[in-house]
Amino acid sequence: MSDMTGWASETARSILETPLPRRWAHTQGVAAQARSLAPIMGDDADLLEAAAWLHDIGYAPALVVTGFHPLDGARYLRDVLGAQDVLCRLVAHHSCAIIEATERGLAGELAGEFPPGPKALTEALIYCDMTTGPDGTHLTVERRLAEIHARYGPGHLVSRAIEAASPRLLGAVHNIAGQLPVAVV
């Protein structure tokens, strides 16, 4: 584990483990998915894993300001922890967050403070998040999208945002999956 990923995992653990154990389980699963992508990520493998550890810290009650976890988490990383810019941008925009930000009336703030991260890292983080269930288990992107819809229910702004983002989410997951070596059965 690199210094960056060690710092990120400890930061996420200290923020999520006690108040949000299920979110912590999800985070651990997302980080495991990120580690599994190391062979295709090259020099960006540690940055991806760090973003995976930190992507949901904005859910922690102590960090909630706007109630929109990508923005709250990215602001905390930038303003309190002084994290590197690209890491903050990946957290701010994970899993097509700009679409939900639009639903919440926060798109201007999100985009104004945090430009999107590099495409390859953004897609890889989508892959990690959208193939990990709330309890940390790995699942297909289709099952993950269905789980989110079921959890929030029809008409909820998160459900609307996920539905609008689905083509981009599916495309990113399939793009990353297509880069992975084929497993020998």
C-alpha positions in Angstrom: 0.0 0.0 0.0 1.4 3.4 -1.0 1.6 6.3 1.3 -1.3 7.9 -0.6 -3.6 4.8 -0.4 -2.6 4.2 3.3 -3.5 7.8 4.1 -6.8 7.6 2.1 -7.9 4.3 3.7 -7.1 5.5 7.2 -8.9 8.8 6.6 -12.0 7.0 5.2 -12.0 4.5 8.1 -11.8 7.2 10.7 -14.7 9.1 9.1 -17.0 6.2 8.1 -16.4 3.1 10.1 -18.3 4.0 13.3 -21.1 6.3 12.2 -21.8 4.5 8.9 -20.7 0.9 9.0 -22.6 -0.2 5.9 -21.1 2.8 3.9 -17.7 1.7 5.2 -18.3 -1.8 3.9 -19.3 -0.4 0.5 -16.1 1.8 0.6 -13.9 -1.2 1.3 -15.5 -3.1 -1.6 -15.0 -0.1 -4.0 -11.3 0.1 -2.9 -10.9 -3.6 -3.6 -12.3 -3.1 -7.1 -9.8 -0.3 -7.6 -6.9 -2.5 -6.6 -8.1 -5.1 -9.1 -7.7 -2.5 -11.8 -4.0 -1.8 -11.1 -2.8 -3.8 -14.1 -4.6 -1.5 -16.5 -4.2 1.8 -14.5 -0.4 2.0 -14.6 0.9 5.1 -12.8 -2.6 6.1 -11.8 -3.4 3.0 -9.8 -2.6 4.6 -6.4 -4.6 7.7 -7.2 -7.6 5.6 -8.3 -7.5 3.5 -5.1 -7.2 6.7 -3.0 -10.3 8.1 -4.7 -12.1 4.8 -4.2 -11.4 5.0 -0.4 -12.5 8.6 -0.2 -15.4 8.8 -2.7 -18.2 8.5 -0.1 -16.8 10.3 2.9 -19.3 13.2 2.3 -22.0 10.9 3.7 -20.5 11.2 7.2 -22.7 13.2 9.5 -19.8 15.3 10.7 -19.0 16.4 7.1 -22.6 17.2 5.8 -23.0 20.8 4.8 -25.1 20.7 1.6 -26.4 17.2 1.9 -24.8 16.3 -1.4 -22.1 13.9 -0.5 -19.7 14.3 -3.5 -19.5 18.1 -2.9 -19.3 17.8 0.9 -16.6 15.2 0.6 -14.6 17.0 -2.0 -14.8 20.3 0.0 -13.6 18.5 3.2 -10.7 16.9 1.3 -9.7 20.3 -0.2 -10.4 22.7 2.7 -9.6 20.6 5.7 -7.2 18.0 4.6 -5.4 19.9 1.8 -5.7 16.9 -0.6 -4.3 17.1 -4.1 -6.6 18.8 -6.6 -7.2 15.8 -8.9 -8.2 13.6 -5.9 -10.8 16.2 -4.9 -12.1 16.5 -8.4 -12.5 12.7 -8.7 -14.5 12.6 -5.4 -16.6 15.6 -6.5 -17.6 14.1 -9.8 -17.7 10.4 -9.0 -20.4 8.3 -10.7 -21.7 11.2 -12.8 -22.4 13.4 -9.8 -23.0 16.4 -11.9 -26.3 15.0 -13.0 -27.5 14.6 -9.4 -26.1 18.1 -8.6 -28.3 19.5 -11.3 -31.3 17.8 -9.7 -30.3 19.4 -6.4 -29.6 22.9 -7.8 -25.9 22.5 -7.0 -24.4 22.0 -10.5 -23.0 25.5 -10.6 -21.2 25.1 -7.3 -19.9 21.6 -8.1 -18.6 22.6 -11.6 -17.3 26.0 -10.5 -15.3 24.6 -7.6 -14.2 21.2 -9.1 -13.6 20.7 -12.8 -14.1 17.0 -13.8 -11.2 14.7 -13.4 -9.3 12.9 -16.1 -11.5 10.7 -18.2 -9.7 7.4 -17.6 -9.7 7.8 -13.9 -13.3 9.0 -13.8 -14.4 5.9 -15.8 -12.4 3.6 -13.6 -13.9 5.1 -10.4 -17.4 4.7 -12.0 -16.5 1.0 -12.6 -15.4 0.5 -9.0 -18.5 2.2 -7.5 -21.1 0.8 -9.9 -19.9 -2.8 -9.5 -20.0 -2.7 -5.7 -23.2 -3.1 -3.6 -24.0 -1.2 -0.4 -22.5 -4.1 1.7 -19.3 -4.2 -0.3 -20.1 -7.2 -2.4 -19.3 -7.2 -6.1 -22.2 -7.2 -8.6 -23.0 -6.3 -12.1 -23.6 -2.7 -13.0 -27.2 -3.6 -14.0 -27.8 -5.1 -10.5 -26.2 -2.0 -8.9 -28.4 0.4 -10.8 -31.5 -1.7 -9.9 -30.5 -1.7 -6.3 -30.1 2.1 -6.2 -33.5 2.5 -7.8 -35.1 0.1 -5.3 -33.4 1.8 -2.3 -34.6 5.3 -3.2 -37.8 4.5 -4.9 -39.5 5.9 -8.1 -39.5 9.6 -8.4 -36.8 10.3 -5.8 -34.2 12.7 -7.1 -31.4 10.1 -6.7 -33.4 7.6 -8.8 -34.0 10.3 -11.5 -30.3 11.2 -11.5 -29.2 7.5 -11.8 -31.7 7.0 -14.6 -30.4 10.0 -16.5 -26.8 8.9 -15.8 -27.3 5.3 -16.7 -26.1 5.4 -20.3 -22.8 7.1 -19.2 -22.5 4.8 -16.2 -23.0 1.7 -18.3 -20.7 2.9 -21.0 -17.9 3.6 -18.5 -18.2 0.2 -16.8 -18.3 -1.6 -20.1 -15.3 0.4 -21.3 -13.2 -0.5 -18.3 -14.4 -4.1 -18.3 -13.3 -4.4 -21.9 -9.8 -3.4 -20.9 -9.4 -6.2 -18.3 -7.6 -9.4 -19.2 -10.0 -12.3 -19.9 -10.0 -14.7 -17.0 -9.1 -18.3 -17.9 -11.9 -20.7 -16.8 
